[in-house]
Amino acid sequence: MKFNVTAFSMNRQTRRQSGPARAELIDTDSNRVFEGQVTPLDVERRYEAFWNDVNPRSRDIVKVMSVEPVDSTEAER
């Protein structure tokens, strides 16, 4: 399955956005990080956990704004 994930970075302490939102196409069939993740909520939780656990003491964290399933024919365009 493919999902468009839109996320932004925010400061851990102030909770203020520290970077612009960006979108990323996640393919749960080919990306080992997302293996077995089948719902938008699964993908959201894994995405945030992956980025925020890379460095648990970083100044910023990643927050997901939206996770939208992508029709496979759309993803090939």
N, CA, C and O atoms as a MOPAC input file, in Angstrom:
PM7 MOZYME 1SCF
protein

 N      0.84000 1    -1.17800 1     0.00000 1
 C      0.00000 1     0.00000 1     0.00000 1
 C      0.88400 1     1.23900 1     0.00000 1
 O      2.00600 1     1.23400 1     0.50600 1
 N      0.34100 1     2.29600 1    -0.58300 1
 C      1.07000 1     3.55800 1    -0.63000 1
 C      0.26500 1     4.63400 1     0.08600 1
 O     -0.96500 1     4.66300 1     0.02800 1
 N      1.00100 1     5.52200 1     0.76800 1
 C      0.38700 1     6.61500 1     1.51600 1
 C      1.18600 1     7.88800 1     1.29800 1
 O      2.41600 1     7.85200 1     1.25800 1
 N      0.49800 1     9.00700 1     1.15800 1
 C      1.14500 1    10.31500 1     1.19600 1
 C      1.10800 1    10.78600 1     2.63800 1
 O      0.03500 1    10.95600 1     3.21600 1
 N      2.28300 1    10.99600 1     3.21700 1
 C      2.39700 1    11.47000 1     4.59100 1
 C      2.84800 1    12.92500 1     4.54800 1
 O      3.86500 1    13.24700 1     3.93300 1
 N      2.09400 1    13.79500 1     5.19800 1
 C      2.47300 1    15.19900 1     5.31900 1
 C      2.81700 1    15.45600 1     6.77500 1
 O      2.02400 1    15.16900 1     7.67300 1
 N      4.01100 1    16.00100 1     7.00200 1
 C      4.49500 1    16.20400 1     8.36600 1
 C      5.33300 1    17.48200 1     8.43900 1
 O      5.75000 1    18.03200 1     7.42000 1
 N      5.56500 1    17.93400 1     9.66400 1
 C      6.40300 1    19.10600 1     9.88900 1
 C      7.21800 1    18.88300 1    11.15200 1
 O      6.92200 1    17.98700 1    11.94300 1
 N      8.24000 1    19.69900 1    11.33400 1
 C      9.03200 1    19.60000 1    12.56000 1
 C      8.56100 1    20.66800 1    13.54100 1
 O      8.11000 1    21.74800 1    13.16000 1
 N      8.68700 1    20.31800 1    14.82200 1
 C      8.31200 1    21.27200 1    15.86700 1
 C      9.28800 1    21.14600 1    17.02700 1
 O      9.87600 1    20.08800 1    17.24800 1
 N      9.45300 1    22.23800 1    17.76200 1
 C     10.34500 1    22.27300 1    18.90100 1
 C      9.74900 1    21.45000 1    20.04000 1
 O      8.57700 1    21.60900 1    20.38000 1
 N     10.55700 1    20.57300 1    20.62600 1
 C     10.07900 1    19.71500 1    21.72300 1
 C      9.56400 1    20.51300 1    22.91600 1
 O      8.58200 1    20.12200 1    23.54700 1
 N     10.21900 1    21.62200 1    23.22600 1
 C      9.85500 1    22.37300 1    24.42900 1
 C      8.73400 1    23.37800 1    24.19300 1
 O      7.78500 1    23.44100 1    24.97300 1
 N      8.83400 1    24.15800 1    23.13300 1
 C      7.84000 1    25.21800 1    22.90900 1
 C      6.61300 1    24.71600 1    22.16900 1
 O      5.56100 1    25.35400 1    22.19600 1
 N      6.74800 1    23.54700 1    21.49100 1
 C      5.68400 1    22.96600 1    20.66500 1
 C      5.34900 1    23.84800 1    19.45900 1
 O      4.28000 1    23.70700 1    18.86500 1
 N      6.25200 1    24.74700 1    19.10000 1
 C      6.05600 1    25.60000 1    17.92500 1
 C      6.66900 1    24.95200 1    16.70500 1
 O      7.70200 1    24.28700 1    16.77800 1
 N      6.00500 1    25.16200 1    15.57900 1
 C      6.49800 1    24.61300 1    14.31500 1
 C      7.84600 1    25.24300 1    14.00700 1
 O      8.01200 1    26.45900 1    14.09700 1
 N      8.81700 1    24.39300 1    13.64000 1
 C     10.17200 1    24.88600 1    13.37700 1
 C     10.61600 1    24.65000 1    11.93800 1
 O     11.74100 1    24.99000 1    11.57100 1
 N      9.74800 1    24.07500 1    11.13000 1
 C     10.08300 1    23.84700 1     9.73100 1
 C      8.81600 1    23.71500 1     8.91500 1
 O      7.74700 1    23.44000 1     9.46000 1
 N      8.92800 1    23.90800 1     7.60800 1
 C      7.74200 1    23.81500 1     6.75200 1
 C      7.25400 1    22.36900 1     6.63400 1
 O      8.02200 1    21.41600 1     6.76700 1
 N      5.96900 1    22.24400 1     6.38500 1
 C      5.40300 1    20.91000 1     6.15100 1
 C      5.94400 1    20.37700 1     4.83500 1
 O      6.20100 1    21.12900 1     3.89500 1
 N      6.11000 1    19.06000 1     4.79100 1
 C      6.53400 1    18.42800 1     3.54500 1
 C      5.80400 1    17.09900 1     3.41000 1
 O      5.39900 1    16.48500 1     4.39700 1
 N      5.65100 1    16.67800 1     2.16900 1
 C      4.94700 1    15.42700 1     1.88600 1
 C      5.95600 1    14.38500 1     1.42400 1
 O      6.94900 1    14.69900 1     0.76700 1
 N      5.67600 1    13.14600 1     1.78100 1
 C      6.53800 1    12.03200 1     1.39700 1
 C      5.65300 1    10.84200 1     1.05200 1
 O      4.70300 1    10.52800 1     1.77000 1
 N      5.97400 1    10.18900 1    -0.05000 1
 C      5.24600 1     8.99100 1    -0.45600 1
 C      5.86800 1     7.79000 1     0.24600 1
 O      7.06400 1     7.53200 1     0.10400 1
 N      5.06000 1     7.06200 1     0.99700 1
 C      5.51000 1     5.87300 1     1.72000 1
 C      4.87700 1     4.65200 1     1.07100 1
 O      3.65800 1     4.58100 1     0.91500 1
 N      5.70600 1     3.70100 1     0.69900 1
 C      5.23100 1     2.44200 1     0.13000 1
 C      5.48700 1     1.35000 1     1.16100 1
 O      6.63200 1     0.95200 1     1.37400 1
 N      4.42900 1     0.86700 1     1.79900 1
 C      4.58700 1    -0.11400 1     2.86800 1
 C      5.02700 1    -1.48000 1     2.33800 1
 O      5.46100 1    -2.33500 1     3.11100 1
 N      4.91800 1    -1.68500 1     1.03700 1
 C      5.35000 1    -2.95500 1     0.44900 1
 C      6.85700 1    -3.00300 1     0.19700 1
 O      7.45200 1    -4.08100 1     0.20400 1
 N      7.47700 1    -1.84000 1    -0.02600 1
 C      8.90000 1    -1.83500 1    -0.36100 1
 C      9.78400 1    -1.16300 1     0.69400 1
 O     11.00800 1    -1.26000 1     0.61100 1
 N      9.20300 1    -0.49700 1     1.66800 1
 C      9.97300 1     0.19000 1     2.70300 1
 C      9.92800 1    -0.65100 1     3.97900 1
 O      8.88100 1    -0.76200 1     4.61600 1
 N     11.05600 1    -1.23500 1     4.34500 1
 C     11.10500 1    -2.14600 1     5.49900 1
 C     10.65900 1    -1.48700 1     6.80100 1
 O     10.11200 1    -2.15900 1     7.67500 1
 N     10.88200 1    -0.19400 1     6.93900 1
 C     10.47200 1     0.51700 1     8.15000 1
 C      8.96400 1     0.41100 1     8.35600 1
 O      8.48200 1     0.37700 1     9.48800 1
 N      8.22700 1     0.36000 1     7.25100 1
 C      6.76400 1     0.36700 1     7.31900 1
 C      6.14000 1    -0.99400 1     7.03100 1
 O      4.93300 1    -1.09100 1     6.80800 1
 N      6.94400 1    -2.02800 1     7.03400 1
 C      6.44700 1    -3.37800 1     6.77500 1
 C      5.34600 1    -3.73500 1     7.77700 1
 O      5.51600 1    -3.57900 1     8.98600 1
 N      4.22400 1    -4.21300 1     7.25800 1
 C      3.11100 1    -4.63100 1     8.10200 1
 C      2.18000 1    -3.52300 1     8.53100 1
 O      1.18200 1    -3.78200 1     9.20400 1
 N      2.48500 1    -2.28700 1     8.15700 1
 C      1.63300 1    -1.14800 1     8.52800 1
 C      0.57300 1    -0.98800 1     7.44300 1
 O      0.90700 1    -0.71000 1     6.29100 1
 N     -0.68900 1    -1.15800 1     7.79200 1
 C     -1.72400 1    -1.19700 1     6.76100 1
 C     -2.77200 1    -0.09100 1     6.86600 1
 O     -3.53100 1     0.12200 1     5.92000 1
 N     -2.83000 1     0.61000 1     7.98300 1
 C     -3.81000 1     1.69000 1     8.10100 1
 C     -3.08000 1     3.02800 1     8.18600 1
 O     -1.89700 1     3.07000 1     8.52200 1
 N     -3.77600 1     4.11300 1     7.88500 1
 C     -3.14600 1     5.42900 1     8.03400 1
 C     -2.60600 1     5.66500 1     9.45800 1
 O     -1.54200 1     6.26000 1     9.62600 1
 N     -3.33300 1     5.20400 1    10.46800 1
 C     -2.86700 1     5.38600 1    11.84200 1
 C     -1.58700 1     4.58400 1    12.10000 1
 O     -0.68400 1     5.06600 1    12.78300 1
 N     -1.50400 1     3.36800 1    11.55900 1
 C     -0.27100 1     2.57400 1    11.67100 1
 C      0.90900 1     3.34500 1    11.09100 1
 O      1.97000 1     3.43900 1    11.70600 1
 N      0.70400 1     3.89500 1     9.89800 1
 C      1.77000 1     4.62000 1     9.20700 1
 C      2.15400 1     5.87400 1     9.98800 1
 O      3.34000 1     6.16600 1    10.14400 1
 N      1.17000 1     6.61100 1    10.47600 1
 C      1.44900 1     7.82100 1    11.26900 1
 C      2.30300 1     7.49700 1    12.48500 1
 O      3.31000 1     8.15800 1    12.73500 1
 N      1.90900 1     6.49900 1    13.22700 1
 C      2.64800 1     6.13700 1    14.43900 1
 C      4.07500 1     5.68700 1    14.12000 1
 O      5.01500 1     6.07300 1    14.81400 1
 N      4.24000 1     4.87900 1    13.08300 1
 C      5.56900 1     4.39400 1    12.71400 1
 C      6.44100 1     5.54800 1    12.21000 1
 O      7.62300 1     5.62800 1    12.54600 1
 N      5.85900 1     6.43800 1    11.40900 1
 C      6.60300 1     7.57800 1    10.85500 1
 C      7.14600 1     8.45300 1    11.98700 1
 O      8.33200 1     8.78100 1    12.00800 1
 N      6.27700 1     8.82900 1    12.92400 1
 C      6.71400 1     9.67100 1    14.03700 1
 C      7.72600 1     8.94000 1    14.90400 1
 O      8.73300 1     9.52200 1    15.30600 1
 N      7.47000 1     7.67400 1    15.19500 1
 C      8.40600 1     6.91600 1    16.03400 1
 C      9.77200 1     6.82000 1    15.37000 1
 O     10.79800 1     6.99500 1    16.02900 1
 N      9.79200 1     6.54200 1    14.06600 1
 C     11.07300 1     6.42800 1    13.36100 1
 C     11.86900 1     7.72900 1    13.48300 1
 O     13.01900 1     7.71000 1    13.92100 1
 N     11.27500 1     8.84200 1    13.10400 1
 C     12.02000 1    10.10400 1    13.10200 1
 C     12.33000 1    10.60400 1    14.50300 1
 O     13.40400 1    11.16200 1    14.73000 1
 N     11.42500 1    10.41800 1    15.43800 1
 C     11.63900 1    10.96700 1    16.77700 1
 C     12.54600 1    10.10300 1    17.63600 1
 O     13.11600 1    10.58800 1    18.61300 1
 N     12.68800 1     8.82800 1    17.28600 1
 C     13.56800 1     7.95100 1    18.05100 1
 C     14.98900 1     7.91900 1    17.50300 1
 O     15.88600 1     7.36900 1    18.14200 1
 N     15.20600 1     8.50700 1    16.32000 1
 C     16.55900 1     8.56400 1    15.75100 1
 C     17.48500 1     9.25200 1    16.75300 1
 O     18.58800 1     8.77600 1    17.02400 1
 N     17.02200 1    10.37500 1    17.29500 1
 C     17.76700 1    11.10000 1    18.32800 1
 C     16.76300 1    11.61000 1    19.35700 1
 O     16.19800 1    12.68900 1    19.18200 1
 N     16.53500 1    10.85100 1    20.42500 1
 C     15.52200 1    11.23100 1    21.40300 1
 C     15.84000 1    12.50800 1    22.18400 1
 O     15.00300 1    12.99800 1    22.94300 1
 N     17.04000 1    13.04300 1    21.99900 1
 C     17.40600 1    14.29700 1    22.68700 1
 C     17.45700 1    15.48700 1    21.73800 1
 O     17.90700 1    16.56800 1    22.11800 1
 N     17.00000 1    15.29100 1    20.50900 1
 C     17.05500 1    16.38900 1    19.53600 1
 C     16.14500 1    17.52700 1    19.97000 1
 O     15.19100 1    17.33900 1    20.72500 1
 N     16.46400 1    18.69800 1    19.47500 1
 C     15.67100 1    19.88900 1    19.79300 1
 C     14.28500 1    19.80200 1    19.18300 1
 O     13.31300 1    20.27800 1    19.76900 1
 N     14.18800 1    19.19100 1    17.99900 1
 C     12.92000 1    19.13900 1    17.27900 1
 C     12.39800 1    17.71600 1    17.16900 1
 O     13.15300 1    16.74800 1    17.26400 1
 N     11.08500 1    17.60900 1    16.96500 1
 C     10.43700 1    16.33500 1    16.69400 1
 C      9.59600 1    16.48000 1    15.43200 1
 O      9.36100 1    17.59100 1    14.95800 1
 N      9.15400 1    15.37200 1    14.90100 1
 C      8.31600 1    15.36100 1    13.70600 1
 C      6.87200 1    15.07300 1    14.12500 1
 O      6.61500 1    14.16500 1    14.91500 1
 N      5.94400 1    15.85100 1    13.59100 1
 C      4.51500 1    15.63000 1    13.81900 1
 C      3.84000 1    15.42200 1    12.46800 1
 O      4.03300 1    16.20200 1    11.53500 1
 N      3.06300 1    14.37800 1    12.38100 1
 C      2.33300 1    14.07700 1    11.14800 1
 C      1.03100 1    14.86200 1    11.13700 1
 O      0.28700 1    14.87000 1    12.11800 1
 N      0.76900 1    15.51900 1    10.02000 1
 C     -0.47100 1    16.27600 1     9.83800 1
 C     -1.54100 1    15.41900 1     9.18100 1
 O     -2.71400 1    15.48200 1     9.54900 1
 N     -1.12500 1    14.61500 1     8.20100 1
 C     -2.10000 1    13.78100 1     7.50000 1
 C     -1.42200 1    12.58200 1     6.85600 1
 O     -0.24400 1    12.61700 1     6.49800 1
 N     -2.20700 1    11.52100 1     6.72200 1
 C     -1.77600 1    10.31100 1     6.02400 1
 C     -2.92700 1     9.92400 1     5.10600 1
 O     -4.01300 1     9.56900 1     5.56400 1
 N     -2.67300 1     9.99800 1     3.80800 1
 C     -3.70600 1     9.72100 1     2.81800 1
 C     -3.33700 1     8.51400 1     1.97000 1
 O     -2.25600 1     8.48500 1     1.38100 1
 N     -4.21700 1     7.51200 1     1.89500 1
 C     -3.94800 1     6.38800 1     0.99200 1
 C     -3.85200 1     6.88300 1    -0.44800 1
 O     -4.56800 1     7.80000 1    -0.85100 1
 N     -2.96400 1     6.26600 1    -1.21300 1
 C     -2.75800 1     6.64500 1    -2.61200 1
 C     -3.16400 1     5.47600 1    -3.49600 1
 O     -2.72300 1     4.34400 1    -3.29500 1
 N     -3.99100 1     5.76000 1    -4.45200 1
 C     -4.36400 1     4.75900 1    -5.46000 1
 C     -3.09300 1     4.38700 1    -6.21400 1
 O     -2.32700 1     5.27100 1    -6.59800 1
 N     -2.85700 1     3.10800 1    -6.42900 1
 C     -1.61600 1     2.66700 1    -7.06700 1
 C     -1.41600 1     3.28100 1    -8.44800 1
 O     -0.27600 1     3.50300 1    -8.85700 1
 N     -2.48800 1     3.55800 1    -9.17300 1
 C     -2.33000 1     4.18100 1   -10.49200 1
 C     -1.91300 1     5.63900 1   -10.35700 1
 O     -1.21600 1     6.15800 1   -11.23000 1
 N     -2.32600 1     6.31900 1    -9.27400 1
 C     -1.91500 1     7.69500 1    -9.02800 1
 C     -0.43100 1     7.77000 1    -8.72000 1
 O      0.25500 1     8.67800 1    -9.18900 1
 N      0.07000 1     6.82600 1    -7.93800 1
 C      1.46400 1     6.83600 1    -7.50700 1
 C      2.42200 1     6.66800 1    -8.67100 1
 O      3.57400 1     7.09200 1    -8.58300 1
 N      1.97400 1     6.06200 1    -9.75500 1
 C      2.85600 1     5.82700 1   -10.90300 1
 C      2.96000 1     7.03400 1   -11.81800 1
 O      3.78900 1     7.04000 1   -12.72800 1
 N      2.15600 1     8.03600 1   -11.60500 1
 C      2.19500 1     9.23000 1   -12.46300 1
 C      3.36200 1    10.11000 1   -12.14800 1
 O      3.53800 1    11.15200 1   -12.77800 1

